[in-house]
Amino acid sequence: MEQTSPPALEINSLVRSYGPVRAASGISLTAQRGAVTALLGPNGAGKTTTIHCATGLLKPDAGTVRVLGRDPWRASAELRSRVGVMIQDGGLASGAPALALLRYGASLYADPLDVDELAEHLGIDRFAGTLVRRLSGGQRQRLALALALVGRPELVFLDEPTAGMDASISRTVRRLMRSLARTGTAVVLTTHLMDDVEGLADHVVVINHGEVVASGSPEHVVASHRAADGTVHLTATASGIAPEKVGALEVDLRRAAARLGVSLDVTTGAADLETVLLDLTEPAEGPSAEVPSAEVPLADVPSAAREEVR
Ligand SMILES: Nc1ncnc2c1ncn2[C@@H]1O[C@H](COP(=O)(O)OP(=O)(O)OP(=O)(O)O)[C@@H](O)[C@H]1O
């Protein structure tokens, strides 16, 4: 009888608080081998907390987490060697030159990737001798990504992998993630940009306020939240954003909407917006028109406004 392999990552009813702040309130999700799974949600949604619980950096208050079938909190060295992790501000040794650190990372594995090839692919060869503490944010991200991948992990966690990268390197990284998935790796990434998941993720889990509010393919996530009148409500948190930036956001979102094949009707309120509510509309047609309305966090404004024009 054919045996289906268990998910690379399985999280059930995960709860994790920081004092009075409940960052994860019963999150359940799975990530399969050979697929890119994106955790999508605005700042503070609970994505990083979920990743930290999955990588054994944080102990859940309740619920279960299984990584390659095991509890990451009690992970053995053997399990850790099969999992790659790239976390935000992940403490890289700051006094080491970039390429030397990557070579050292590779030396910890029995069958690492070719360091020179990886360095060239991610453009690390261009700052090979620079000390880590002198690297720019984007360069540091690339090095952290290379360190997460160099051991040929079966499952890799990437927290905001393309944040701070320019458009061209970000495209390279997206291609790299797709090719990793093609060769059977389970790729789990976090992002707050809907744009990041299109054409990249096979499975999207939308998280907001510590809960999963939608999941499925990128197309499904949008379609299943279409109102009876054909309207998709997408909420973007805009606290602290200068009113003049809202225009740039609108341009970005119109592009995203065009790629999704829907037209965009933006309704904004006062100048110091706390929340921007966007109505993505298209002529009501097909089964999606029967799905009830809901609000889906799309992206936070700062990042969307920063995003480079493609
Ligand atoms: N160490 C901490 N101490 C206290 N509160 C925390 C801590 N880390 C996270 N939080 C809070 O937990 C909630 C979830 O944060 P988390 O970092 O998991 O969200 P996120 O979705 O990853 O956000 P971002 O996109 O900004 O990285 C937020 O309200 C955050 O302020």
The ligand as an ORCA input file, in Angstrom:
! r2SCAN-3c Opt
* xyz 0 1
  N       9.669     39.098     23.330
  C       8.459     39.626     23.355
  N       7.970     40.192     24.465
  C       6.728     40.715     24.515
  N       5.866     40.734     23.470
  C       6.298     40.190     22.320
  C       7.614     39.610     22.200
  N       7.747     39.147     20.930
  C       6.587     39.416     20.299
  N       5.723     40.041     21.124
  C       4.344     40.451     20.798
  O       3.648     39.310     20.329
  C       2.805     39.638     19.247
  C       3.185     38.797     18.025
  O       4.499     39.161     17.618
  P       5.270     38.399     16.440
  O       6.659     38.944     16.417
  O       5.097     36.943     16.596
  O       4.452     38.895     15.153
  P       4.851     38.874     13.619
  O       3.629     38.469     12.894
  O       6.056     38.054     13.407
  O       5.187     40.395     13.323
  P       6.287     41.035     12.328
  O       5.741     40.903     10.944
  O       6.328     42.452     12.783
  O       7.591     40.323     12.542
  C       2.959     41.128     19.040
  O       1.923     41.760     19.743
  C       4.303     41.437     19.660
  O       4.343     42.763     20.133
*
